[in-house]
Amino acid sequence: MIELLDLIIKAMDLTIYGEVKLRDIIFAFIVIVAVLLIAKFVTMSLKKSLVDKMRKDQLQILLKIVYAIFLLLAIAVVTPILGVNLTGLLVAGGIVGIAIGFASQKVVSNFLSGVFLLLERPIKIGDQIIVGNVAGFVEDMSIMSTIVRTYDGLYVRVPNEQLFSSSITNPVANVARRFEYTISIRYSDDAEKAIDIIKSVIESHPFALKIPEPSVFVDSLGDSGVNIVARIWAPSAVWFEVKMDLLWKIKIELEKNGIEIPFPQRVIWFGKAD
């Protein structure tokens, strides 16, 4: 038994190539196997957690990239063990890497932003969003960009870097949404009567929510009239239609009761000549 152990120890010290010994090769093999097993475990865990959150093709790309990162890590660990001098390779690779880095900076940034967006899931296909000057429906999400169909039918490709670094507004994420009007009436009109009329029109509308309760009040005294503010809550799915419908009905009802929107007025005083 002791002789066998001595034989194994001596075999481990055998030089296979240059200064590389058998034990170095065995250790390098163990490291590669261990890293690849960890990579397999990580990719399987990612697949299980993201299978319902990402498209199949996008998920496959992400898993391959993660696996490749682990493989590169294994190579970086193993090459010094096997006596490979990485200094020359790193110098040459560094020059090429700098050139490629400048060229692919945006690509990498968009890719990483896409990965974070897919993991965080602040938006999903079908959502209505506002990002910068773009507003509309999310039509598609890829690893590099997001397609938004605007309200007037245009398709806009938004780079994921821009999407990830910008404030994203979802106007229909909440079940209800508030809107408001500023309605001006003449100083000669009865403001209290106007408020009662506006409240009556709001209360009669089937989609104007009772809770939260709408509010109507005199907000300011303008140059030409009294400014009344009306704040109304409506279901997010139909808030725009309700907003347009109510505005028209309020106008009609005020006019029926002799309350009109004031025209801009200017009083000019003429001084008398001496």
C-alpha angles and dihedrals in degrees: 000000000000090000090053091052091049089051092051092048091050090048090053089057093052113121110231102177127003105314095339112117130203092250089056091054092048092048091048090051091051091050092051093048092047094049092046091050090051089048090052091050093048094048092048091050091049091048092051094049097042103036092099095039103051138046114259095245093048091048092051091052091050093049092049091051092050090048091049091052091055090047091053089048090053091050091049090053097043102046095068089048090055091049097252111153108227096183095087092042092049093050093050092040091047093060092048090042093055091052092046091043093059091046096047101036094107092043093053092044092051091046095050091044089052091052092050091047092051091049096044095039099201088160137021138195110290096029121129110232141173116211116171107307094343120095128170146075125328104242101173140358123205134171091263107032147001125234116220122190106210123220090257093054102262120138112223124189109215115194110235091233089062092044093049095047096044133077109261117209119198106193095190102039089104118063091235133038132193128224132176143202132207107213120188122206131181120270088239092060124090105256093194091053090048091052091051091050093049091048091050092052091049094048092051094054111099095217099043103104121235091203115074085037118234117243129211122183145146105269105178146345108246132198092262106021152348115291115220120191122207119192117192135177121215137169109282092232092062104020095117093051091047091049093053094042095049094048091056094045092049090052093050094047094048091050091049088058094048095256112135139182109256123241117228109273133196125190115213121194120202115206119223117246116240 
